[in-house]
Every structure is written in C-alpha cells, then in structure tokens.
C-alpha cells in the first residue's frame, strides 16, 4: 500500500451556461418530488404511531 498525501482542492468558479443550469434545476426539482412524497408518507406513519401511543395519556 502506498501512503498518498492528502491534497486539498478549492473550487473557485464553475462556468456553466445559463440554460444548462435551468435544465439542471428543473431536473433536480422533478427528482425531489418522489423523495418528498416518500418522506411525507413516512412522517405520517410515525406520527400516527406516536399519536396512538401517546394520544390517550391525558384522559385518565
């Protein structure tokens, strides 16, 4: 095994055409919609479970 020295990289500028950036942002937005739906479903399930467990604690 070789011991490679750690080199730091600093990104100064990214040159990207405007419309290419717009297309990238639209694709990113469309790709995030299923992730949001999945996280919403998981959050609903967790809240339903916690509500079922702790919902009746103040009644007695």
N, C-alpha and C positions, 0 to 999 in steps of 0.2 A: 504494500500500500504506500502510496505517495502522500506526503503531507503538503497539500496545496495551501498556499497562503490565502487568507481572506482578502478579497478586494471589494472596495466599496464603489457603488455606482450611483451617481447623481444624475437624474434626468432633468435637463434644463428646459427643453422645449419639445413639443410634439407638433409636427407640421402635418395637418390633415385638412383636406378640402372641406368646405362648409357643408355641401350636400352629402358628402360621405359621413360626416358627423351626424347630420339629421337622420340619415338612414339607420345609422348605428343606434341612435337614441330611440327611434321608433321600434326597432327590433328588440331592444332592451326592455322597453315598456310592454310590448306584447308578450315577451317571455316572462315578465314578472307577474302577469295576471294569474296563470295557474298556480304559481307559488303563493300568491295572496289568498286564493281560494282554499288551497290545502291548509295554510296556516289558520284561516278563519274556521274551517271545519274542526281542526284540532283544538283550537281555543274554545269553541262551542262545546265540544265533548268534555274538556277539562272543567269548564265552568258548570256544566250540567252535573258532573260527578261531585264537584265540591259543593254545589248547591244542594244536592241530595244528601250529602253527608252533614253539612253544617246548617242547612236550611231550617231544621226544626229544633235547633238548640235553645232558642229563647222562649219556646212555648210552655215549658214545664217549670 
